[in-house]
């Protein structure tokens, strides 16, 4: 399965953003590699939050994987 394009990931991230923004946070797409690994940076209130790991997996990764089968994982870069 081919890795998604940056544009496809950006479009799907837009669906996850409202949940993050409700709590004063956001997500920045840093890149997508050819193995389907999406690199993001959590910003705002999400940066350094104890629940950031859960947000990364339960909101961002879940949204991306549901819409883009080529996504294998989502990793946060500090």
DRENPA-817500 format. One record per residue: residue number from 0; x, z, y of N, C-alpha, C, O, CB in turn. Coordinates in Angstrom, 3 decimals, decimal comma, m for minus. Glycine has a CB too. Layout:
<nodes>
{NUM {X Z Y} {X Z Y} {X Z Y} {X Z Y} {X Z Y}};
...
</nodes>
This chain:
<nodes>
{0 {0,844 0,000 m1,175} {0,000 0,000 0,000} {0,894 0,000 1,245} {1,869 0,748 1,326} {m0,963 1,225 m0,006}};
{1 {0,554 m0,826 2,181} {1,353 m0,953 3,402} {1,108 0,222 4,341} {0,000 0,751 4,432} {1,033 m2,273 4,118}};
{2 {2,153 0,608 5,022} {2,041 1,662 6,033} {1,201 1,137 7,197} {1,255 m0,051 7,512} {3,456 2,127 6,528}};
{3 {0,434 2,005 7,830} {m0,384 1,567 8,959} {0,488 1,254 10,177} {1,626 1,711 10,280} {m1,424 2,641 9,313}};
{4 {m0,065 0,477 11,079} {0,641 0,173 12,316} {0,481 1,331 13,294} {m0,398 2,178 13,135} {0,121 m1,143 12,937}};
{5 {1,320 1,354 14,283} {1,234 2,371 15,326} {m0,142 2,329 16,008} {m0,727 3,371 16,303} {2,359 2,170 16,369}};
{6 {m0,641 1,132 16,251} {m1,940 0,972 16,907} {m3,068 1,546 16,052} {m3,978 2,190 16,572} {m2,207 m0,508 17,203}};
{7 {m3,008 1,313 14,745} {m4,026 1,865 13,844} {m3,996 3,390 13,864} {m5,044 4,036 13,874} {m3,814 1,350 12,407}};
{8 {m2,809 3,958 13,869} {m2,684 5,418 13,896} {m3,198 5,963 15,224} {m3,913 6,965 15,237} {m1,213 5,849 13,672}};
{9 {m2,853 5,329 16,332} {m3,335 5,769 17,649} {m4,857 5,769 17,696} {m5,467 6,707 18,209} {m2,774 4,863 18,761}};
{10 {m5,463 4,725 17,165} {m6,928 4,628 17,155} {m7,538 5,771 16,354} {m8,531 6,364 16,779} {m7,379 3,275 16,573}};
{11 {m6,962 6,083 15,214} {m7,476 7,167 14,375} {m7,190 8,539 14,979} {m8,008 9,450 14,850} {m6,870 7,082 12,981}};
{12 {m6,048 8,697 15,633} {m5,748 9,967 16,299} {m6,773 10,276 17,390} {m7,075 11,439 17,657} {m4,337 9,933 16,900}};
{13 {m7,296 9,238 18,009} {m8,303 9,435 19,055} {m9,521 10,180 18,515} {m10,207 10,871 19,268} {m8,732 8,085 19,644}};
{14 {m9,793 10,048 17,223} {m10,919 10,756 16,615} {m10,618 12,240 16,400} {m11,535 13,062 16,393} {m11,284 10,108 15,287}};
{15 {m9,357 12,584 16,228} {m8,961 13,978 16,019} {m8,759 14,720 17,339} {m8,872 15,945 17,392} {m7,683 14,040 15,193}};
{16 {m8,464 13,986 18,385} {m8,123 14,612 19,679} {m9,173 15,564 20,233} {m8,804 16,636 20,710} {m7,879 13,551 20,687}};
{17 {m10,465 15,232 20,196} {m11,446 16,148 20,783} {m11,394 17,555 20,190} {m11,583 18,539 20,905} {m12,828 15,586 20,604}};
{18 {m11,139 17,650 18,891} {m11,037 18,971 18,252} {m9,851 19,749 18,816} {m9,960 20,952 19,056} {m10,897 18,825 16,719}};
{19 {m8,737 19,086 19,026} {m7,547 19,734 19,586} {m7,772 20,094 21,048} {m7,397 21,179 21,491} {m6,313 18,821 19,447}};
{20 {m8,378 19,189 21,789} {m8,577 19,389 23,220} {m9,586 20,491 23,527} {m9,551 21,082 24,606} {m9,028 18,102 23,857}};
{21 {m10,484 20,770 22,583} {m11,425 21,889 22,755} {m10,684 23,196 22,946} {m11,187 24,116 23,592} {m12,366 21,998 21,549}};
{22 {m9,487 23,277 22,384} {m8,700 24,512 22,417} {m7,477 24,385 23,324} {m6,563 25,206 23,256} {m8,259 24,889 21,007}};
{23 {m7,461 23,365 24,164} {m6,365 23,206 25,119} {m5,129 22,523 24,566} {m4,063 22,588 25,178} {m5,978 24,526 25,639}};
{24 {m5,250 21,873 23,424} {m4,097 21,214 22,822} {m4,258 19,710 22,780} {m5,259 19,164 23,245} {m3,867 21,737 21,430}};
{25 {m3,271 19,052 22,223} {m3,303 17,602 22,057} {m2,225 17,207 21,056} {m1,475 18,055 20,573} {m3,096 16,869 23,422}};
{26 {m2,154 15,924 20,748} {m1,166 15,410 19,810} {m0,579 14,130 20,385} {m1,285 13,309 20,969} {m1,793 15,159 18,405}};
{27 {0,719 13,980 20,207} {1,438 12,790 20,671} {2,024 12,098 19,447} {2,706 12,731 18,640} {2,564 13,159 21,713}};
{28 {1,764 10,816 19,310} {2,328 10,042 18,208} {3,758 9,665 18,538} {4,023 9,039 19,564} {1,485 8,779 17,926}};
{29 {4,684 10,049 17,663} {6,094 9,717 17,852} {6,499 8,483 17,060} {7,381 7,734 17,480} {6,964 10,891 17,451}};
{30 {5,857 8,270 15,917} {6,198 7,101 15,129} {5,560 7,109 13,756} {4,981 8,102 13,318} {7,675 6,998 14,992}};
{31 {5,684 5,974 13,091} {5,198 5,797 11,719} {6,300 5,052 10,983} {6,746 3,997 11,434} {3,808 5,010 11,662}};
{32 {6,744 5,597 9,845} {7,793 4,878 9,127} {7,197 3,986 8,044} {5,988 3,999 7,814} {8,790 5,863 8,509}};
{33 {8,044 3,220 7,389} {7,569 2,248 6,400} {7,070 2,886 5,111} {6,546 2,187 4,244} {8,668 1,283 6,076}};
{34 {7,220 4,184 4,969} {6,700 4,906 3,809} {5,353 5,557 4,106} {4,799 6,259 3,260} {7,697 5,965 3,360}};
{35 {4,827 5,321 5,313} {3,523 5,870 5,682} {3,568 7,281 6,219} {2,531 7,937 6,316} {2,626 5,836 4,513}};
{36 {4,752 7,765 6,572} {4,882 9,104 7,164} {4,666 8,983 8,662} {5,338 8,207 9,342} {6,283 9,741 6,850}};
{37 {3,719 9,762 9,164} {3,388 9,752 10,585} {4,057 10,967 11,228} {3,891 12,095 10,764} {1,829 9,767 10,814}};
{38 {4,802 10,730 12,285} {5,483 11,803 13,012} {4,748 12,049 14,319} {4,513 11,127 15,099} {6,981 11,449 13,275}};
{39 {4,386 13,314 14,548} {3,647 13,682 15,750} {4,272 14,905 16,408} {5,053 15,634 15,797} {2,174 13,950 15,416}};
{40 {3,911 15,109 17,659} {4,287 16,323 18,372} {2,993 16,963 18,864} {2,198 16,327 19,556} {5,284 16,021 19,568}};
{41 {2,792 18,219 18,502} {1,649 18,955 19,014} {1,999 19,460 20,407} {3,100 19,962 20,631} {1,258 20,132 18,066}};
{42 {1,065 19,329 21,339} {1,328 19,710 22,717} {0,262 20,670 23,226} {m0,723 20,945 22,542} {1,396 18,474 23,608}};
{43 {0,475 21,173 24,434} {m0,477 22,091 25,041} {m0,564 23,377 24,246} {0,447 23,898 23,776} {m1,850 21,447 25,148}};
{44 {m1,772 23,886 24,098} {m1,985 25,155 23,394} {m1,613 25,080 21,920} {m1,354 26,110 21,298} {m3,427 25,582 23,526}};
{45 {m1,582 23,879 21,353} {m1,217 23,721 19,933} {0,269 23,989 19,694} {0,668 24,387 18,599} {m1,570 22,308 19,449}};
{46 {1,069 23,769 20,713} {2,519 23,945 20,579} {2,823 25,421 20,407} {2,567 26,222 21,306} {3,275 23,368 21,811}};
{47 {3,367 25,780 19,260} {3,735 27,159 18,988} {2,596 28,044 18,510} {2,808 29,230 18,256} {4,317 27,747 20,197}};
{48 {1,399 27,502 18,382} {0,250 28,277 17,919} {0,415 28,594 16,427} {0,921 27,775 15,660} {m1,080 27,503 18,176}};
{49 {m0,017 29,784 16,034} {0,087 30,180 14,628} {m0,766 29,304 13,714} {m0,469 29,168 12,527} {m0,322 31,632 14,467}};
{50 {m1,812 28,717 14,257} {m2,701 27,866 13,460} {m2,292 26,396 13,498} {m3,014 25,548 12,974} {m4,129 28,007 13,950}};
{51 {m1,162 26,079 14,100} {m0,737 24,681 14,254} {m0,582 23,978 12,904} {m0,944 22,809 12,774} {0,583 24,615 15,024}};
{52 {m0,058 24,664 11,922} {0,105 24,056 10,600} {m1,231 23,688 9,981} {m1,374 22,620 9,386} {0,856 24,998 9,676}};
{53 {m2,200 24,565 10,121} {m3,543 24,287 9,598} {m4,175 23,137 10,361} {m4,821 22,276 9,765} {m4,437 25,541 9,686}};
{54 {m3,996 23,116 11,664} {m4,527 22,022 12,481} {m3,898 20,702 12,079} {m4,587 19,688 11,963} {m4,283 22,289 13,971}};
{55 {m2,608 20,714 11,868} {m1,896 19,504 11,482} {m2,478 18,927 10,196} {m2,736 17,726 10,112} {m0,401 19,794 11,308}};
{56 {m2,682 19,768 9,207} {m3,142 19,293 7,903} {m4,663 19,128 7,823} {m5,147 18,131 7,288} {m2,684 20,246 6,829}};
{57 {m5,416 20,094 8,349} {m6,870 20,071 8,191} {m7,592 19,176 9,186} {m8,719 18,756 8,927} {m7,402 21,452 8,312}};
{58 {m6,976 18,882 10,297} {m7,621 18,020 11,292} {m6,911 16,663 11,366} {m7,522 15,625 11,112} {m7,622 18,703 12,685}};
{59 {m5,639 16,676 11,710} {m4,926 15,423 11,965} {m4,686 14,643 10,674} {m5,094 13,486 10,567} {m3,592 15,706 12,658}};
{60 {m4,030 15,263 9,696} {m3,715 14,545 8,458} {m4,982 14,115 7,723} {m5,060 13,001 7,207} {m2,854 15,420 7,542}};
{61 {m5,960 14,992 7,681} {m7,216 14,666 6,993} {m7,892 13,459 7,644} {m8,373 12,569 6,943} {m8,171 15,882 7,005}};
{62 {m7,934 13,422 8,967} {m8,537 12,301 9,690} {m7,781 11,003 9,414} {m8,388 9,976 9,111} {m8,562 12,587 11,200}};
{63 {m6,460 11,056 9,520} {m5,662 9,851 9,321} {m5,764 9,323 7,891} {m5,936 8,122 7,680} {m4,212 10,128 9,664}};
{64 {m5,659 10,213 6,921} {m5,718 9,771 5,523} {m7,086 9,200 5,155} {m7,177 8,282 4,340} {m5,382 10,930 4,596}};
{65 {m8,141 9,736 5,748} {m9,490 9,241 5,457} {m9,683 7,828 5,990} {m10,392 7,029 5,380} {m10,545 10,176 6,059}};
{66 {m9,066 7,517 7,108} {m9,246 6,205 7,746} {m8,153 5,205 7,396} {m8,381 3,996 7,428} {m9,299 6,370 9,238}};
{67 {m6,971 5,704 7,062} {m5,818 4,830 6,833} {m5,155 5,171 5,498} {m4,299 6,054 5,450} {m4,797 4,957 7,991}};
{68 {m5,530 4,492 4,421} {m4,990 4,806 3,105} {m3,465 4,716 3,004} {m2,878 5,310 2,099} {m5,595 3,897 2,105}};
{69 {m2,820 3,994 3,902} {m1,368 3,871 3,870} {m0,625 5,086 4,397} {0,599 5,158 4,289} {m0,960 2,684 4,647}};
{70 {m1,350 6,044 4,968} {m0,706 7,277 5,458} {m0,423 8,170 4,255} {m1,331 8,505 3,495} {m1,613 8,026 6,517}};
{71 {0,840 8,553 4,087} {1,209 9,426 2,976} {1,322 10,881 3,402} {1,033 11,782 2,614} {2,515 8,972 2,370}};
{72 {1,740 11,119 4,640} {1,812 12,481 5,169} {1,935 12,442 6,680} {2,242 11,409 7,275} {2,998 13,251 4,554}};
{73 {1,686 13,600 7,284} {1,841 13,756 8,727} {2,786 14,928 8,929} {2,581 16,007 8,374} {0,451 13,987 9,457}};
{74 {3,806 14,711 9,716} {4,808 15,760 9,972} {4,921 16,008 11,468} {4,951 15,076 12,272} {6,193 15,366 9,384}};
{75 {4,983 17,283 11,817} {5,157 17,656 13,221} {6,635 17,774 13,535} {7,407 18,328 12,752} {4,430 18,982 13,539}};
{76 {7,019 17,249 14,681} {8,376 17,342 15,186} {8,318 18,216 16,411} {7,488 18,011 17,297} {8,987 15,935 15,504}};
{77 {9,206 19,196 16,461} {9,175 20,112 17,614} {9,916 19,556 18,792} {9,985 20,200 19,839} {9,759 21,452 17,247}};
</nodes>
